[in-house]
Amino acid sequence: MQGKVYLVGAGIGGEEYLTVRGKQLLNTAEVLIYDALVNEKLLKLVPQDCLKIYVGKRGGQLSTSQAEINQLLVAYCLQDKQVVRLKSGDPFIFGRANEEIAALQQANCDFEIIPGISSALAAPLLAGIPLTDKNLSRCFVVVSGHQPEQLNWSALSGVDTIVILMGGRSLAQIIQHLIANGRSPNESIAIIRHCGSLQQQVFWGTLSDIVEKTAARSLSPVVMVIGKVVQLSNQDSPQVTAMPLANKTILVTRAAEQSSKFTTLLQQQGATVIEMPALAIAPPSSWTALDQAIANLSQFQWLILTSANGVDYFFNRLTTLGYDARALGGVKIAVVGRKTAAVLQTRQLNPDFIPPNFIADSLVANFPEDLTGQKVLFPRVETGGREILVQELTSQGASVIEVAAYQSKCPEQIAPLAWQALQQQRIDIVTFASSKTVQNFDQLLQQQASLAEIKLILANVCLASIGPQTSKTCQELLGRIDLEASEYTLEGLTQVITNYKFG
């Protein structure tokens, strides 16, 4: 690939305020060159081998010059790298993007600009302040307060609503200029600090008292809004509310290809999620048993599927052997769990039976037919699967044919980011969606540390399980379980975590 530079607006905070395009580019970046006000959570979206270069500028601190930044962009682009230049807010609002673009054009470097949400628009909104109103504000202006002496205060004072960025250090001067140019000392002002985050603060006042009200307060980064529209906000009702899992870091232990849905559910509740693949799904060591069963499907009355993997591997093999769903014409299908049913439905098939409690034990207890003499095909994981289910079906008179449809292996090593977070005790909750994930998690930790060290690492970590069997394995291997979902699904596990009262 030829090199290309993407000037991406990071917006006002975490991933939730990033554009979809911006996230896609971060996910594939080879070089990341980022600003001071970029949220650290966004840095975790780049690949592990991405080169990250900080070039932030902060008032009164040693900073990377704009010329150096320009040179970095050009140099890595000419090395055929995919470069993301991550700029807080929007790239074209006080971001000096034009200088970077000029340098790229001069070097014949390809580039693309990705917009971001500017704090100039978002901060007033999140404080409940409308920038325009048919009676109070026909227009607004956005200016930088970094060098107030260079602004045309006579012209600015005539604008209904004034939004000022980067003005925290110059607040007193700004107030003096406004009053000297005709704004009333009783004019309303709001100063929004850390907009869009859980640390958001809003200071309310007038031009005559806001300096006193914010004395000894850090006013960086802030957005100032001056005008009559400030009075329209409900100052007693903050617009930004804390999500239940904000400031919590959750380790998700699942197969790598299965973690995204659960990660999304947790992120929607405000959690920071670190994914630790604890399962590696692969074909069985031999297809012989499954192939023989497929060749004799007409002999079975029931097909039982207990996982999405079981569905996928069984039907993919059916197709590979030249069959389709018509081969199951005389066979009824029972599944465990809504997700398993949903995956089956993607193949245009509906299950004949789903037990009410989403667990295998419930399947036998609520089976819709007498099992005596029934021949049941059970494609399952090669080792460590549902032995109790087979025993219960057999005790009810069924003839159960177990065949390996896939393997569930332990990864060779723990994910480096997950291990680092555990060592640094940054994990609040570890989640387990199957007994196998518990077993593999325990095995991976024992490759890295002694039992005493593992006990210390997990001492203040909440262990959360999707259901009773998984909880039992946690008790056996890890010595305890702290949370168990009442509904044995990923949604149920998310719910119990969301409701958990952290100590």
Secondary structure, DSSP 8 states (H G I E B T S, - for coil): ---EEEEEE-BTSSGGGS-HHHHHHHHT-SEEEE-TTS-HHHHTTS-TT-EEEE----TTS----HHHHHHHHHHHHHTT-EEEEEESB-TTSSS-HHHHHHHHHHTT-EEEEE----HHHHHHHHTT--S-BTTTBS-EEEEE-SSGGGS-HHHHTTSSEEEEES-GGGHHHHHHHHHHTT--TT-EEEEEESTTSTT-EEEEEETTTHHHHTTT----SEEEEESGGGGGS-TTS-S----TTTT-EEEEEEEGGGHHHHHHHHHTTT-EEEEEEEEEEE--S--HHHHHHHHTGGG-SEEEE-SHHHHHHHHHHHHHTT--GGGGTT-EEEESSHHHHHHHHTTT---SB--TTSSHHHHHHT-SS--TT-EEEEEEESSS--HHHHHHHHHTT-EEEEEEEEEEE--SS--HHHHHHHHTT--SEEEESSHHHHHHHHHHHHHHS-HHHHHHHTTT-EEEESSHHHHHHHHHHHS---EE-SSSSHHHHHHHHHT----
